[in-house]
């Protein structure tokens, strides 16, 4: 397998700049509905345009469609409730629960395939925890904003 081009090389910089002006669209053989578009844009924003392959775009289109369907099914489930009453008057789990679970699992697998799941984006959990701890320290610190700006000194 060929190694990836160094991102700090001149060749890579040119390729990245050229790819940045291309509008990434779902492949014609994996069409998405208009309602899938917000999901598509969000998914495509997860990686630089230069990293998307044809197959990635196919999976991204499937993910966008799955996320829209998941949203719609969850909205319907919200109105129906998790427990339904059967014709005989007995309580039963709403079959839509299984549909939601299946769509959720499918979306997670697509994200994993694209490498946009948590570990793919952020690395090992121990490293994520270290970064989060450091970020919390910075967020919780009281910052003297006056000290951040240079002030004139009298000599």
C-alpha positions in Angstrom: 0.0 0.0 0.0 1.3 3.4 -0.9 2.0 5.8 1.9 -0.1 8.9 2.1 1.5 12.2 0.9 2.8 14.4 3.7 0.3 17.1 4.3 3.1 19.7 4.7 4.6 19.1 1.3 4.1 21.6 -1.6 2.4 18.8 -3.7 0.0 18.0 -1.0 -0.8 21.6 -0.4 -1.7 22.1 -4.0 -3.8 19.0 -4.1 -5.7 20.1 -1.0 -6.3 23.5 -2.4 -7.6 22.1 -5.7 -9.9 19.7 -3.8 -11.2 22.5 -1.6 -13.2 24.2 -4.4 -14.9 21.0 -5.5 -18.5 20.5 -4.3 -18.9 17.0 -3.0 -22.2 15.5 -4.1 -23.7 12.0 -3.6 -23.0 9.6 -6.4 -25.8 9.3 -9.0 -26.2 5.6 -8.2 -26.8 6.4 -4.5 -29.3 9.3 -4.6 -30.4 11.0 -1.5 -33.7 12.8 -0.8 -33.9 16.6 -0.3 -34.6 15.9 3.4 -31.2 14.1 3.6 -29.2 17.2 2.5 -28.6 18.7 6.0 -27.2 15.3 7.1 -25.1 15.1 3.9 -23.5 18.5 4.5 -22.8 17.7 8.1 -21.2 14.3 7.2 -19.1 15.8 4.4 -17.8 18.5 6.8 -16.3 15.8 9.0 -13.2 15.4 6.8 -11.2 17.5 4.4 -12.5 17.3 0.9 -9.2 16.0 -0.3 -9.7 12.8 1.8 -13.1 11.8 0.3 -13.0 8.8 -2.1 -15.8 7.6 -4.4 -16.6 4.8 -2.0 -16.6 7.2 1.0 -19.2 9.3 -0.8 -21.4 6.3 -1.4 -21.2 5.4 2.3 -21.8 9.1 3.2 -25.0 9.1 1.1 -26.2 5.9 2.8 -25.4 7.5 6.2 -27.3 10.7 5.4 -30.3 8.7 4.4 -30.1 6.5 7.5 -29.8 9.5 9.8 -32.9 11.2 8.2 -34.9 7.9 8.5 -33.7 7.5 12.1 -34.8 11.1 12.9 -38.2 10.5 11.3 -38.8 7.1 13.0 -37.8 8.6 16.4 -40.3 11.5 15.9 -43.0 9.0 15.1 -42.0 6.9 18.1 -42.2 9.9 20.3 -45.9 10.4 19.4 -46.8 6.7 19.5 -44.9 5.9 22.7 -42.8 2.8 23.5 -45.7 0.7 24.6 -48.8 0.0 22.5 -52.0 -1.7 23.4 -52.8 -4.8 21.3 -56.3 -5.6 19.9 -56.8 -7.9 22.9 -56.0 -5.1 25.3 -52.6 -6.3 26.3 -49.5 -4.0 26.5 -46.8 -4.7 23.9 -43.5 -3.1 22.9 -43.9 -0.8 19.9 -42.3 -2.6 16.9 -40.9 0.8 15.9 -38.4 0.4 18.7 -36.6 -2.3 16.7 -36.6 -0.2 13.6 -35.0 2.7 15.5 -32.4 0.3 17.0 -31.6 -1.1 13.6 -31.2 2.4 12.0 -29.1 3.5 14.9 -26.8 0.5 14.5 -26.6 1.0 10.7 -25.6 4.7 11.2 -22.9 3.8 13.7 -21.4 1.2 11.3 -21.4 3.7 8.4 -19.6 6.3 10.7 -17.1 3.6 11.7 -16.5 2.7 8.0 -15.9 6.4 7.2 -13.6 6.8 10.2 -15.7 9.6 11.6 -16.6 7.9 14.8 -15.0 9.0 18.1 -11.9 6.8 18.1 -11.3 7.5 14.4 -11.5 11.3 14.9 -10.0 11.7 18.4 -7.7 8.7 18.9 -7.4 6.4 21.9 -9.7 7.1 24.9 -6.8 7.6 27.3 -5.5 10.4 25.0 -9.0 11.9 24.7 -9.3 12.0 28.5 -5.9 13.8 28.8 -6.9 16.4 26.3 -10.3 16.9 28.0 -8.7 17.2 31.4 -6.2 19.9 30.1 -9.1 21.7 28.3 -11.2 21.7 31.5 -8.3 23.2 33.4 -8.0 26.0 30.8 -11.7 26.6 30.8 -12.0 26.8 34.6 -9.0 29.1 35.0 -9.7 32.7 35.7 -8.1 34.7 33.0 -6.9 38.2 33.6 -7.9 39.7 30.3 -6.0 42.9 31.0 -2.8 40.9 31.1 -3.5 39.4 27.7 -3.1 42.8 26.0 0.2 44.7 25.7 0.0 48.0 27.7 2.3 50.9 27.2 5.0 51.4 29.7 6.4 54.7 30.9 10.2 55.1 30.8 
